[in-house]
Amino acid sequence: MHRVIGERDLQTVDVSESEARAVLRDMVRARHFDERALALQRRGWMPGYPPFKGQEGSQVGAAHAMGDDDWLFPTYRSNAMQLARDVPASDILLFRRGHAEFHSDHDVQNFPQAVPIASQIPHAVGAGMAMDYAGDDDRAAVAYFGDGATSEGDFHEAMNFAGVFDAPVVFFCENNNWAISLPRERQTASDSIAVKAEAYGFEGVQVDGNDPLAVHETVAEALDDAKAGEPVLVESLTYRQGAHTTSDDPDRYRPEEEDLPDWRTADPLDRYADFLHEQGVVEDGFVEECFDEAEAEIDDAVDAAEAVGEPDVDELFDHVYAERTPRIDDQKAWLDGWLEDHDPQEMEF
């Protein structure tokens, strides 16, 4: 299944005009956050950052389809999705500066970001199975990952468990066409990523990831199916405009002219804003107003993050488990002893 809602009018989509504007507003917020975070990293404010420019439609559309009680199991590039689910921007920035991820102690139903590729996908299935065992039919887990994660064993093991145990899980894969420097055709010979779901006994669908309303509709239906005991793999076809991370140079491996359709490489923010304007849903100046609001919000988030002191070394140990274990205590004791004998400020790296 391949949906491109941008070819229709808003009346054929199960999204109100106010919700459609909220999606655009969150896409603008995400774009400004991404640009500001990249600039902050370049001046040494944080050590590294994974840009997501070009994937705002995919992430924001999916986030708006989720309910407040649904759990998101994110990877490191899911910042637009987290912002749309009301995770404070300052928390995301502080995580990049070495602090515990939930610094504000927010109650958004998000699992911690996974930096190892695909490790969060089995966690999502485990959580979904727990919801099922508890008889919680109104919640589901959404595992967010990139196309590169589908080459990891974690992905296949998780898909297999979900299919066997009918776990209420939506596997949300953003297919950017590049897993760092590896193009899709060197990663799998399958006709698509979505078709991989068939091997595990459930449905896989493709969607135009640069159309946020198409993503919203597809993920909303997938969540309904998942809550009925039918997991779904959604392949969101999008395109990251920038580098994989701030330590990457895509010009070394990604051709300037790629053989991808225009709908996939077009800027999703401009495309969606033009669509809503043509539908009479937003007026001239709406996007500019959203950018002004986003700039003020991110300014406040940066100020809030800078007001927090250096992270305490205890944070390395305090958030591994709900309560520290003897093994964690032993590791902390070793590090405390090492720090007594060494001054990190004087070490050469």
GUBADO-751221 format. One line per field, with one value per residue: residue in three letters; x, y, z of N, C-alpha, C in turn. Coordinates in steps of 0.05 Angstrom, whole numbers. Example, Ala and Ser with C-alpha at 12.3 -4.5 7.8 and 13.67 -1.06 7.14 Angstrom:
// GUBADO-751221
rest = [Ala;Ser]
nc1 = [264;257]
nc2 = [-114;-45]
nc3 = [156;142]
cac1 = [246;273]
cac2 = [-90;-21]
cac3 = [156;143]
cc1 = [264;258]
cc2 = [-66;1]
cc3 = [156;157]
This chain:
// GUBADO-751221
rest = [Met;His;Arg;Val;Ile;Gly;Glu;Arg;Asp;Leu;Gln;Thr;Val;Asp;Val;Ser;Glu;Ser;Glu;Ala;Arg;Ala;Val;Leu;Arg;Asp;Met;Val;Arg;Ala;Arg;His;Phe;Asp;Glu;Arg;Ala;Leu;Ala;Leu;Gln;Arg;Arg;Gly;Trp;Met;Pro;Gly;Tyr;Pro;Pro;Phe;Lys;Gly;Gln;Glu;Gly;Ser;Gln;Val;Gly;Ala;Ala;His;Ala;Met;Gly;Asp;Asp;Asp;Trp;Leu;Phe;Pro;Thr;Tyr;Arg;Ser;Asn;Ala;Met;Gln;Leu;Ala;Arg;Asp;Val;Pro;Ala;Ser;Asp;Ile;Leu;Leu;Phe;Arg;Arg;Gly;His;Ala;Glu;Phe;His;Ser;Asp;His;Asp;Val;Gln;Asn;Phe;Pro;Gln;Ala;Val;Pro;Ile;Ala;Ser;Gln;Ile;Pro;His;Ala;Val;Gly;Ala;Gly;Met;Ala;Met;Asp;Tyr;Ala;Gly;Asp;Asp;Asp;Arg;Ala;Ala;Val;Ala;Tyr;Phe;Gly;Asp;Gly;Ala;Thr;Ser;Glu;Gly;Asp;Phe;His;Glu;Ala;Met;Asn;Phe;Ala;Gly;Val;Phe;Asp;Ala;Pro;Val;Val;Phe;Phe;Cys;Glu;Asn;Asn;Asn;Trp;Ala;Ile;Ser;Leu;Pro;Arg;Glu;Arg;Gln;Thr;Ala;Ser;Asp;Ser;Ile;Ala;Val;Lys;Ala;Glu;Ala;Tyr;Gly;Phe;Glu;Gly;Val;Gln;Val;Asp;Gly;Asn;Asp;Pro;Leu;Ala;Val;His;Glu;Thr;Val;Ala;Glu;Ala;Leu;Asp;Asp;Ala;Lys;Ala;Gly;Glu;Pro;Val;Leu;Val;Glu;Ser;Leu;Thr;Tyr;Arg;Gln;Gly;Ala;His;Thr;Thr;Ser;Asp;Asp;Pro;Asp;Arg;Tyr;Arg;Pro;Glu;Glu;Glu;Asp;Leu;Pro;Asp;Trp;Arg;Thr;Ala;Asp;Pro;Leu;Asp;Arg;Tyr;Ala;Asp;Phe;Leu;His;Glu;Gln;Gly;Val;Val;Glu;Asp;Gly;Phe;Val;Glu;Glu;Cys;Phe;Asp;Glu;Ala;Glu;Ala;Glu;Ile;Asp;Asp;Ala;Val;Asp;Ala;Ala;Glu;Ala;Val;Gly;Glu;Pro;Asp;Val;Asp;Glu;Leu;Phe;Asp;His;Val;Tyr;Ala;Glu;Arg;Thr;Pro;Arg;Ile;Asp;Asp;Gln;Lys;Ala;Trp;Leu;Asp;Gly;Trp;Leu;Glu;Asp;His;Asp;Pro;Gln;Glu;Met;Glu;Phe]
nc1 = [17;11;10;-6;-25;-22;-40;-94;-153;-163;-210;-217;-187;-179;-171;-175;-180;-155;-121;-89;-63;-35;1;33;54;85;121;150;172;205;240;266;289;325;360;381;405;444;477;493;523;565;594;616;583;558;579;566;517;457;430;363;337;289;262;219;164;151;163;133;82;73;78;34;-6;-5;-30;-34;-23;4;66;129;187;245;299;364;354;305;284;247;199;196;193;144;112;113;159;204;245;292;306;322;366;399;409;444;487;507;475;426;371;317;313;278;241;195;130;120;104;154;207;277;324;354;419;454;446;382;372;329;283;269;257;211;175;175;151;102;82;77;37;-4;-8;-26;-76;-86;-117;-118;-71;-9;56;106;158;211;255;312;325;374;373;344;379;400;403;369;324;298;290;256;212;196;180;138;102;91;69;29;36;20;45;73;118;158;190;236;254;308;339;393;438;478;533;517;479;409;402;447;439;394;360;307;242;220;224;178;156;182;154;118;144;140;89;52;23;55;65;75;88;83;131;143;96;59;6;-9;25;5;-48;-36;-5;-41;-81;-50;-38;-89;-98;-55;-69;-111;-87;-56;4;41;83;108;134;164;175;225;272;334;362;411;474;491;509;541;593;599;607;568;578;619;601;548;512;504;459;408;373;316;246;213;175;195;245;233;226;194;170;161;129;84;66;52;11;-29;-39;-60;-107;-134;-127;-87;-63;-27;36;32;70;116;102;100;154;176;154;177;231;234;219;260;304;294;298;352;375;355;381;435;436;439;486;550;543;536;580;555;507;516;507;460;413;410;382;320;334;399;444;485;529;530;542;594;620;616;645;696;705;703;749;788;783;801;856;869;868;821;822;874;888;910;879]
nc2 = [-24;44;109;175;229;282;288;292;326;361;346;293;267;240;283;340;411;443;405;394;443;443;401;423;466;438;414;458;475;431;434;484;471;431;458;496;464;439;483;497;452;457;499;477;468;421;353;320;309;285;302;314;339;343;299;313;312;258;241;277;269;215;219;250;215;180;160;191;152;113;81;105;80;103;119;151;192;213;263;301;273;265;318;332;301;328;326;364;412;427;383;346;372;374;320;312;338;306;295;261;233;247;299;339;310;294;266;240;186;157;114;112;142;102;91;49;11;-12;-36;-20;-42;-98;-85;-54;-93;-128;-94;-86;-139;-144;-106;-133;-180;-157;-144;-95;-62;-14;10;15;-2;36;26;62;68;68;52;24;-6;-51;-89;-112;-164;-157;-132;-171;-212;-186;-176;-228;-247;-212;-227;-280;-276;-240;-186;-120;-78;-27;-24;25;45;89;99;123;115;112;80;106;105;66;46;31;-12;-42;-64;-95;-145;-147;-129;-86;-55;-60;-107;-146;-159;-199;-248;-256;-261;-219;-154;-109;-42;11;82;149;184;238;264;287;279;232;197;202;181;128;108;115;78;32;30;20;-31;-58;-55;-89;-137;-146;-137;-87;-68;-8;25;83;126;169;224;243;305;325;308;243;244;296;283;262;261;267;278;248;198;199;208;269;275;235;175;181;192;256;269;245;268;321;381;368;405;453;432;413;459;490;458;462;516;521;493;528;528;550;617;670;682;648;607;636;660;615;600;643;635;585;598;631;593;554;586;595;542;531;568;547;497;513;534;492;457;423;353;306;254;212;206;170;122;123;118;70;25;20;18;18;-36;-86;-97;-51;-14;-31;-18;37;49;33;72;119;112;112;165;193;187;209;266;287;335;345;306;278;271]
nc3 = [0;-17;1;-17;6;-7;-59;-56;-29;34;56;48;84;149;188;226;210;249;272;228;222;270;262;222;250;288;254;236;285;295;251;262;311;296;261;296;335;305;293;345;358;323;343;387;431;443;439;394;341;311;252;226;185;134;147;178;166;165;218;252;233;247;303;317;307;348;413;478;516;489;479;460;429;419;372;364;327;332;346;326;330;385;404;382;414;461;493;530;497;521;550;511;490;535;542;500;520;558;603;644;610;621;645;663;688;662;642;594;553;536;519;538;491;441;425;405;346;332;381;412;390;403;456;452;433;476;515;491;493;548;558;533;563;610;598;575;530;505;492;457;431;397;356;334;280;235;165;163;210;198;181;225;275;318;298;267;304;339;305;295;346;355;315;329;380;374;388;410;372;333;282;262;209;182;119;92;49;55;97;136;99;65;11;-1;-37;-30;18;24;-15;-20;-46;-20;45;75;57;85;130;117;123;176;189;190;170;124;105;58;58;37;64;66;67;116;132;105;131;183;177;162;205;246;232;234;288;309;289;314;368;367;365;321;296;259;205;185;131;121;70;61;62;84;87;103;134;162;215;254;248;198;126;75;22;5;-9;-26;-84;-122;-155;-144;-159;-145;-135;-145;-106;-61;-49;-45;-5;55;89;61;21;48;74;29;9;50;48;-3;6;36;91;120;127;92;120;163;170;180;228;260;259;287;337;348;349;395;433;429;442;496;513;504;540;588;588;590;640;674;712;704;688;741;760;784;757;717;739;768;738;713;733;770;824;850;836;869;834;803;843;855;808;809;855;838;798;828;859;818;799;843;838;790;748;706;678;665;631;568;506]
cac1 = [0;27;-9;4;-49;-19;-54;-123;-159;-163;-236;-216;-169;-192;-155;-188;-163;-138;-100;-71;-46;-17;22;51;68;106;143;166;187;226;260;282;306;347;380;394;422;468;494;504;544;588;610;627;564;554;600;556;488;447;410;341;324;278;246;200;137;148;163;111;57;71;74;6;-24;-3;-44;-17;-16;21;95;149;214;259;327;377;346;275;279;222;178;195;183;115;99;116;184;216;269;315;314;336;392;415;419;467;509;516;458;405;353;292;322;255;223;169;116;114;108;177;230;302;335;374;441;461;426;360;368;303;261;259;245;184;159;171;132;76;73;69;11;-24;-12;-40;-103;-88;-123;-120;-44;9;84;115;187;220;283;319;328;397;367;332;400;408;388;348;299;285;281;232;190;188;165;113;84;83;54;8;42;9;69;77;146;158;217;240;273;321;354;421;445;504;543;508;453;390;405;469;431;374;350;277;229;216;227;152;149;194;134;104;158;134;60;34;22;74;55;92;75;99;140;144;68;53;-22;-9;37;-14;-69;-25;3;-65;-94;-32;-42;-115;-93;-37;-85;-129;-70;-44;26;44;108;104;158;159;196;232;299;349;375;438;492;481;515;559;620;595;607;553;588;639;589;521;513;488;434;400;351;293;225;213;158;211;267;223;225;167;158;151;108;60;56;39;-14;-49;-46;-78;-132;-146;-126;-69;-61;0;49;29;95;134;94;109;183;182;147;197;256;232;218;287;321;289;308;381;381;350;402;460;433;445;514;561;530;551;588;535;486;523;499;434;390;411;360;304;351;426;450;513;549;532;557;622;631;618;668;721;709;710;778;804;782;818;884;873;854;814;828;902;894;911;863]
cac2 = [0;68;131;202;245;309;289;295;350;356;335;263;257;241;301;366;434;451;385;397;466;435;385;442;481;420;411;483;473;411;445;504;457;417;478;509;444;436;507;494;432;467;517;463;469;393;338;309;313;272;319;300;356;328;277;324;303;230;238;291;255;191;227;260;192;164;170;198;128;96;83;108;69;119;119;177;212;216;288;314;257;271;346;332;288;347;324;390;414;429;355;334;386;365;293;315;349;287;292;241;241;258;319;354;291;295;240;231;157;152;99;127;139;80;97;25;7;-32;-49;-13;-56;-119;-73;-47;-117;-137;-77;-93;-164;-139;-94;-154;-198;-142;-138;-66;-62;14;20;1;8;43;24;79;61;74;29;9;-24;-76;-109;-122;-187;-148;-126;-196;-226;-172;-181;-256;-248;-197;-243;-305;-270;-220;-163;-94;-62;-16;-21;48;47;111;90;146;105;109;73;121;106;42;50;11;-36;-58;-73;-116;-151;-147;-108;-64;-62;-67;-135;-164;-167;-223;-271;-260;-267;-196;-135;-87;-22;34;107;173;195;267;273;281;269;204;182;203;162;101;100;112;52;11;28;6;-60;-69;-58;-112;-161;-150;-118;-76;-55;15;35;111;133;197;230;261;324;330;286;223;257;318;272;249;277;251;284;227;173;202;224;294;269;208;164;179;209;283;270;235;286;349;389;363;428;471;418;412;486;498;443;473;542;517;483;549;521;570;642;680;690;629;593;655;662;590;602;662;621;564;611;639;568;542;604;589;515;533;581;528;477;525;540;468;453;398;329;292;227;193;202;147;98;126;114;44;10;36;18;9;-63;-89;-94;-22;-1;-38;-2;65;50;33;98;139;108;121;194;204;185;221;291;287;361;344;283;283;252]
cac3 = [0;-19;3;-22;11;-19;-84;-51;-13;62;64;45;104;175;204;226;201;271;275;205;228;292;250;208;271;300;234;237;310;291;233;275;331;282;251;319;347;288;297;372;358;307;360;410;453;450;424;369;337;287;239;214;166;112;158;197;159;174;248;264;226;264;331;321;306;373;436;500;531;473;485;438;434;398;368;369;308;335;360;317;341;414;408;377;437;483;508;530;480;538;557;488;488;558;536;482;535;578;626;643;588;631;666;673;701;648;643;568;551;518;529;532;464;437;406;390;325;333;407;424;377;421;480;445;432;504;528;479;504;575;557;526;587;631;588;569;502;494;488;439;430;371;354;313;272;207;147;170;232;188;177;251;285;337;283;258;328;349;287;299;371;352;299;343;404;368;405;401;365;306;274;244;197;164;98;82;26;61;124;135;71;50;-2;4;-54;-19;45;21;-42;-19;-62;-2;73;84;50;104;150;109;133;205;192;193;148;121;87;52;58;30;89;64;69;144;135;97;153;205;171;161;232;262;226;244;317;314;284;334;393;363;365;294;293;231;198;168;118;114;50;65;53;101;70;112;141;181;241;250;241;172;103;55;-5;-1;-18;-36;-109;-121;-167;-138;-174;-128;-145;-134;-81;-39;-43;-41;23;65;102;40;7;65;78;4;8;69;37;-26;16;52;119;133;112;88;145;184;175;192;256;274;262;308;362;353;356;423;450;430;457;524;519;506;565;609;588;599;669;689;715;692;699;762;751;795;738;701;754;782;721;699;744;789;847;843;844;880;812;796;865;852;786;819;874;822;784;849;865;796;798;864;830;764;743;678;665;657;613;540;490]
cc1 = [18;9;6;-20;-47;-33;-84;-128;-162;-188;-236;-198;-182;-175;-170;-169;-145;-115;-79;-52;-26;6;43;67;91;128;161;184;211;248;278;300;330;369;395;413;447;487;507;527;569;605;619;608;557;572;591;526;480;425;387;326;315;260;224;171;131;145;139;84;52;65;45;-14;-25;-20;-25;-7;1;50;111;176;232;288;338;368;317;268;253;198;174;184;153;99;103;138;197;242;294;325;330;364;410;425;443;491;517;499;439;383;328;298;299;235;195;156;107;121;129;198;255;311;355;394;451;439;408;356;342;280;251;247;216;165;154;151;104;65;63;42;-11;-29;-29;-69;-108;-92;-122;-92;-29;37;91;146;195;249;287;322;352;392;355;353;411;391;365;322;284;275;256;208;179;171;138;93;74;64;33;12;31;32;66;107;147;186;218;262;283;337;384;424;474;513;534;481;435;394;429;462;411;366;319;266;224;224;200;146;162;175;120;117;151;104;42;38;45;63;76;76;94;107;143;117;59;25;-24;3;18;-36;-59;-18;-21;-79;-77;-35;-68;-112;-76;-52;-105;-113;-57;-21;28;72;102;131;152;182;201;261;312;366;405;454;479;486;534;588;620;597;594;563;608;627;561;521;495;461;427;375;327;271;224;197;174;233;258;223;197;154;146;127;82;48;41;12;-36;-57;-65;-106;-147;-145;-107;-68;-31;11;48;55;115;128;103;139;190;176;168;223;256;233;246;307;318;300;339;389;377;372;429;459;439;475;524;548;548;557;569;513;491;511;470;410;392;388;344;319;378;431;478;534;552;547;586;635;635;642;694;726;716;740;796;806;799;847;889;857;847;820;856;908;894;895;870]
cc2 = [25;92;158;221;273;311;292;321;342;342;304;251;260;257;328;388;443;431;388;421;458;418;403;458;464;415;435;483;454;421;465;491;444;437;491;489;439;459;506;474;442;486;504;461;441;377;327;311;299;288;302;317;340;306;287;314;275;228;252;278;231;198;235;237;176;177;176;174;108;101;86;97;81;111;147;199;220;243;301;299;263;299;347;318;303;340;352;391;415;402;342;346;377;337;294;327;331;283;269;251;255;279;333;336;291;267;231;201;150;135;116;122;117;90;72;19;-17;-44;-42;-29;-80;-108;-65;-71;-128;-120;-82;-119;-161;-125;-114;-172;-184;-136;-109;-63;-34;26;3;13;14;43;41;72;68;49;12;-11;-50;-97;-121;-146;-179;-143;-152;-212;-213;-177;-209;-259;-235;-213;-267;-298;-248;-195;-137;-74;-52;-11;2;53;71;103;115;141;102;102;82;121;83;47;26;-15;-53;-70;-96;-120;-152;-125;-83;-73;-72;-97;-155;-174;-193;-248;-276;-261;-243;-176;-115;-68;0;59;129;188;225;280;267;270;240;187;180;182;134;91;97;86;29;8;14;-24;-72;-73;-81;-138;-167;-129;-110;-64;-32;24;63;120;163;201;250;280;328;305;267;233;280;308;259;269;262;256;263;202;177;219;248;291;240;200;159;198;236;285;261;254;315;355;385;387;447;458;418;439;496;484;456;501;540;508;505;545;540;594;650;689;670;615;611;659;638;590;621;649;600;576;619;614;556;559;598;561;516;546;562;507;488;532;516;463;428;374;316;264;206;187;178;122;99;118;88;27;29;39;7;-20;-65;-86;-65;-7;-7;-21;27;68;50;60;119;137;118;152;207;205;199;247;292;313;361;322;292;262;255]
cc3 = [0;-20;-2;-19;-2;-46;-81;-36;16;71;63;66;132;195;203;217;224;275;252;210;251;282;236;229;284;280;234;262;307;273;247;297;318;273;274;332;331;291;324;372;344;323;386;434;462;431;397;366;311;274;228;194;141;122;177;191;169;204;261;258;243;293;336;319;332;395;458;516;515;479;460;446;412;395;370;349;310;348;352;329;371;419;403;399;463;502;507;513;497;547;535;486;511;554;519;496;559;602;622;624;598;653;678;688;688;648;616;565;530;533;523;503;463;417;391;370;331;361;420;413;393;447;475;444;460;519;517;490;533;576;551;549;608;622;581;539;489;490;469;441;401;372;329;306;243;191;153;192;222;181;203;260;303;322;277;283;339;332;291;324;368;336;313;366;399;385;393;395;337;302;254;234;177;144;85;56;31;91;128;106;54;38;2;-12;-46;8;43;-8;-43;-36;-46;26;84;79;69;125;143;120;162;210;197;170;148;100;82;52;49;55;89;64;98;148;126;119;177;201;173;189;250;257;236;274;324;310;306;361;391;360;338;290;263;229;178;157;108;95;51;55;71;84;78;117;160;210;234;245;213;150;80;27;-14;-13;-31;-62;-108;-133;-162;-154;-156;-139;-131;-108;-57;-31;-39;-12;34;78;82;26;23;70;53;2;25;59;14;-17;33;82;134;115;108;115;167;191;188;222;272;278;285;336;369;361;386;442;452;444;487;531;521;532;589;611;598;629;686;689;701;704;720;753;762;775;720;713;764;765;705;707;763;815;839;853;855;858;804;818;863;830;794;838;859;809;805;856;843;795;820;856;804;762;713;663;654;638;584;525;460]
